[in-house]
């Protein structure tokens, strides 16, 4: 449970969120249902209030957790994944797959250690999140393959593709180009 309080202190910045996280972290140390509820609420708060990319990145840094930590991490993962920005369909699909893989690896330990009620709760939460991520993916632009024949600046490509040279940074980021001046000859871009 200490990991969640540490993560809340690191990721939350709004005074109301920090105050609520402090109260929940103190209550999470209580024994029984009250402590468990406070712990789950703290994990939800981090997923809802922290920057989604930072919260998801923090989950990637964690080591092999116990079953209670796995439940908290899945809760945080679900709430952060719904709030994250997915400009393209493959981005949302990748997020859905990452959540599904994390959940599948955690389910056996959660069921064995915490029982079927905890497992049922987590399975329903992850299932609903997967449905939401599928809906988000369906509403996002697909990626297209762009072949130019010569290396061009990202702002020129953005102008040609979208009529907006400001989107050059988006093209550069999507293709992991080191410089906006010379983009690869073959790259990916949003269809719209």
C-alpha positions in Angstrom: 0.0 0.0 0.0 3.0 2.3 0.5 3.7 2.2 -3.2 0.3 3.9 -3.9 1.0 6.7 -1.4 4.4 7.3 -2.8 3.1 7.3 -6.4 0.3 9.7 -5.3 2.8 12.1 -3.8 4.9 12.0 -7.0 2.1 12.2 -9.6 -0.6 14.4 -8.1 -0.3 18.1 -8.3 -3.7 19.6 -7.6 -4.1 20.6 -3.9 -7.5 19.0 -3.6 -6.2 15.7 -5.1 -3.1 15.8 -2.9 -5.3 16.4 0.2 -7.6 13.6 -0.7 -4.7 11.2 -1.4 -3.2 12.0 2.0 -6.5 11.1 3.7 -6.9 7.9 1.7 -3.3 6.9 2.3 -3.8 7.3 6.1 -7.1 5.4 6.0 -5.5 2.6 3.8 -3.4 1.6 6.8 -6.5 0.6 8.7 -7.3 -3.1 9.0 -10.3 -4.7 7.3 -12.8 -3.4 4.8 -12.3 0.3 5.6 -8.5 0.1 4.8 -9.1 -1.9 1.7 -11.7 0.5 0.4 -9.4 3.5 1.1 -6.6 1.7 -0.8 -8.8 1.0 -3.8 -10.1 4.6 -3.8 -6.5 5.9 -3.6 -5.5 3.8 -6.7 -8.6 5.1 -8.5 -7.7 8.7 -7.6 -4.2 8.3 -9.0 -5.6 6.9 -12.3 -8.2 9.7 -12.5 -6.2 12.7 -11.4 -2.6 12.1 -12.4 -1.3 12.8 -15.9 -2.4 9.6 -17.7 1.0 9.1 -19.5 2.9 9.6 -16.3 0.6 7.1 -14.4 1.0 4.5 -17.1 4.7 5.0 -17.3 5.0 4.6 -13.5 3.2 1.3 -13.7 5.8 0.1 -16.2 8.5 0.8 -13.7 7.1 -1.5 -11.0 8.6 -4.8 -10.0 6.8 -8.1 -9.4 4.0 -7.0 -7.0 1.9 -9.0 -4.6 -1.8 -9.7 -5.3 -3.1 -6.6 -3.5 -0.7 -4.4 -5.4 -1.7 -6.0 -8.7 -5.3 -5.1 -8.0 -4.4 -1.5 -7.2 -2.2 -1.3 -10.3 -4.9 -2.6 -12.5 -7.4 -0.1 -11.1 -4.9 2.7 -11.8 -4.2 1.3 -15.2 -7.9 1.2 -16.2 -8.6 4.8 -15.1 -5.5 6.2 -16.6 -5.9 4.3 -19.9 -9.4 5.7 -20.5 -8.1 9.3 -20.0 -5.0 9.0 -22.2 -4.8 10.6 -25.6 -4.9 8.3 -28.6 -4.6 10.2 -31.9 -4.7 7.0 -34.0 -6.5 3.7 -34.0 -3.4 1.7 -33.5 -2.5 3.8 -30.4 -5.8 2.8 -28.7 -5.5 -0.8 -29.8 -2.0 -1.0 -28.3 -3.3 0.5 -25.0 -6.1 -2.1 -25.0 -3.6 -4.9 -25.6 -1.3 -3.7 -22.9 -4.1 -3.6 -20.4 -5.3 -7.0 -21.4 -1.9 -8.5 -21.1 -1.3 -7.0 -17.7 -4.7 -8.2 -16.5 -4.2 -11.8 -17.9 -0.9 -12.1 -16.1 -2.4 -10.8 -12.8 -5.6 -12.8 -12.7 -4.2 -16.1 -11.4 -2.5 -14.5 -8.4 -5.4 -12.3 -7.6 -7.8 -15.2 -7.7 -5.5 -17.5 -5.7 -4.7 -15.0 -2.9 -7.7 -12.6 -2.7 -10.5 -14.9 -3.8 -13.2 -14.9 -6.4 -14.9 -11.6 -5.2 -11.7 -9.6 -5.8 -11.1 -11.4 -9.1 -14.6 -10.8 -10.3 -14.4 -7.1 -9.4 -11.1 -6.7 -11.4 -12.3 -8.8 -14.3 -15.4 -6.6 -14.7 -13.4 -3.3 -14.4 -10.9 -4.5 -17.0 -13.6 -5.8 -19.3 -15.4 -2.4 -19.2 -12.2 -0.6 -19.8 -11.4 -2.8 -22.8 -14.8 -2.0 -24.2 -14.2 1.7 -23.8 -10.8 1.5 -25.4 -12.4 -0.4 -28.3 -14.9 2.4 -28.7 -12.1 5.0 -28.6 -10.2 3.1 -31.2 -13.2 2.9 -33.5 -13.5 6.7 -33.4 -9.8 7.5 -34.1 -8.1 8.0 -37.4 -6.3 5.1 -39.0 -2.6 5.4 -39.9 -1.6 5.5 -43.6 1.8 4.7 -45.1 3.3 7.7 -46.9 6.1 7.3 -49.4 7.7 10.5 -50.8 10.7 9.2 -52.8 12.9 11.9 -51.2 13.5 13.1 -47.7 11.4 16.2 -47.0 11.0 18.5 -43.9 8.1 17.5 -41.6 6.4 20.9 -41.9 6.2 20.5 -45.7 4.8 17.0 -45.3 2.3 18.3 -42.8 1.3 21.0 -45.3 0.9 18.5 -48.1 -1.0 16.0 -46.0 -3.2 18.2 -43.8 -2.8 21.8 -45.0 -1.3 22.6 -41.6 2.5 22.9 -41.2 2.1 23.0 -37.4 1.4 19.2 -37.5 5.0 18.6 -38.5 5.9 17.8 -34.9 3.1 15.1 -34.9 4.6 13.5 -38.0 8.1 13.7 -36.5 7.0 12.1 -33.2 5.0 9.3 -34.9 8.0 8.3 -36.9 10.6 8.9 -34.2 12.6 11.1 -36.4 15.6 12.8 -34.8 15.3 16.0 -36.9 12.3 17.7 -38.6 14.4 18.7 -41.5 15.0 15.2 -43.0 12.0 12.8 -42.6 12.2 9.2 -43.7 11.2 8.4 -47.3 8.6 6.0 -46.0 6.7 6.9 -42.9 3.3 6.7 -41.1 0.8 9.5 -40.7 -2.7 9.9 -39.5 -5.2 9.6 -42.3 -6.9 12.9 -41.3 
